[in-house]
Amino acid sequence: MRFLSLTVTTLCVTLLVSPALAKEKKHQQPMDEKAMMEVWKKMATPGEPHKLFAGLAGSWTTTTKEWMEPGKPPTESTGTAEMKMLLDGRFLYQEYNAQMMGQPFSGVGIDAYDNMTKKYV
């Protein structure tokens, strides 16, 4: 009986509160085309984070240490990385070649900075 009362009370409160929560926010006026283009240009322009990526562009020689078992010395391997900026400095493209666990390994990566979210992706 107690459970039924609690359930009915919870249902009533939910039904009373849900219309208030469901109210739509007033829509903002749509941006005009010129204002949209200005925002788009600003978001598409490379900034300081992109300059940091540009500092990594070039040819790199890598050394990797892999610990396969605790207490045993690591195995070391060397590799190469070629990095270059793409699309007017918006993306850092990487090609990596090395050995991993005695086998050839190749990888590709693309890094960027999203000006809108202020995050590296």
Legacy VTK file of the C-alpha trace (Angstrom):
# vtk DataFile Version 3.0
C-alpha trace
ASCII
DATASET POLYDATA
POINTS 121 float
0.000 0.000 0.000
2.816 2.346 0.910
4.573 1.592 -2.383
1.383 2.350 -4.319
0.996 5.723 -2.569
4.593 6.646 -3.328
4.183 5.648 -6.973
0.978 7.664 -7.404
2.523 10.705 -5.693
5.629 10.513 -7.893
3.488 10.210 -11.009
1.375 13.244 -10.004
4.434 15.395 -9.305
5.977 14.358 -12.630
2.811 15.253 -14.531
2.619 18.650 -12.823
6.283 19.539 -13.388
6.725 18.221 -16.937
4.814 21.052 -18.716
7.075 23.604 -17.035
10.172 21.699 -18.118
8.874 21.204 -21.650
8.437 24.899 -22.431
10.444 25.799 -25.460
13.001 28.532 -25.261
12.245 31.538 -27.388
13.971 31.219 -30.707
16.640 33.787 -31.408
16.467 35.738 -34.599
18.330 33.919 -37.377
21.692 35.419 -38.220
21.922 37.308 -41.442
24.188 35.873 -44.119
26.948 38.455 -43.641
27.153 37.826 -39.885
27.237 34.050 -40.500
30.129 34.452 -42.931
32.076 36.528 -40.397
31.631 33.845 -37.721
32.589 31.137 -40.223
35.760 33.034 -41.233
36.753 33.490 -37.601
36.235 29.789 -36.808
38.147 28.705 -39.939
41.188 30.937 -39.373
44.211 29.108 -37.906
45.363 30.571 -34.588
48.050 30.013 -31.957
47.274 26.296 -31.396
47.715 25.731 -35.130
51.111 27.477 -34.999
52.163 24.989 -32.312
51.260 22.138 -34.679
53.245 23.822 -37.467
56.318 23.663 -35.217
56.097 19.856 -35.394
56.138 19.748 -39.205
59.175 18.062 -40.705
61.052 14.760 -40.654
61.631 13.066 -37.314
63.622 10.063 -36.143
61.966 8.260 -33.243
63.139 5.874 -30.555
60.597 3.674 -28.806
61.060 1.570 -25.681
58.672 -1.308 -25.017
58.498 -3.110 -21.675
57.077 -6.546 -22.384
57.512 -8.063 -18.909
58.061 -6.515 -15.493
61.653 -6.673 -14.360
63.057 -7.286 -17.836
64.845 -4.622 -19.863
62.845 -2.873 -22.578
63.269 -3.551 -26.257
64.171 -0.486 -28.280
63.323 0.301 -31.862
63.735 3.293 -34.106
61.354 4.736 -36.635
60.598 7.754 -38.743
57.793 10.263 -38.735
56.954 12.665 -41.530
54.668 15.514 -40.489
53.175 18.298 -42.564
50.446 20.875 -42.292
47.349 20.529 -44.491
44.605 22.865 -45.688
46.316 26.202 -45.070
47.645 25.206 -41.657
44.443 23.803 -40.166
45.527 20.144 -39.772
48.751 18.302 -38.881
49.160 15.134 -40.958
51.550 12.423 -39.719
52.956 9.275 -41.295
54.846 6.979 -38.923
56.964 3.911 -39.766
58.790 1.761 -37.230
59.023 -1.704 -35.705
56.626 -2.929 -33.040
57.292 -6.226 -31.303
59.712 -7.132 -34.078
57.197 -6.477 -36.876
56.914 -3.549 -39.287
54.420 -0.941 -38.148
52.937 1.975 -40.092
50.475 4.549 -38.887
48.749 7.711 -40.032
47.359 10.465 -37.844
45.586 13.779 -38.335
45.452 16.310 -35.510
43.634 19.635 -35.397
42.335 22.339 -33.101
38.646 23.224 -33.150
38.323 26.992 -32.732
34.652 26.725 -31.784
34.942 24.156 -28.971
38.487 25.225 -28.034
39.608 21.579 -28.046
42.283 19.544 -29.762
40.869 16.821 -32.013
LINES 1 122
121 0 1 2 3 4 5 6 7 8 9 10 11 12 13 14 15 16 17 18 19 20 21 22 23 24 25 26 27 28 29 30 31 32 33 34 35 36 37 38 39 40 41 42 43 44 45 46 47 48 49 50 51 52 53 54 55 56 57 58 59 60 61 62 63 64 65 66 67 68 69 70 71 72 73 74 75 76 77 78 79 80 81 82 83 84 85 86 87 88 89 90 91 92 93 94 95 96 97 98 99 100 101 102 103 104 105 106 107 108 109 110 111 112 113 114 115 116 117 118 119 120
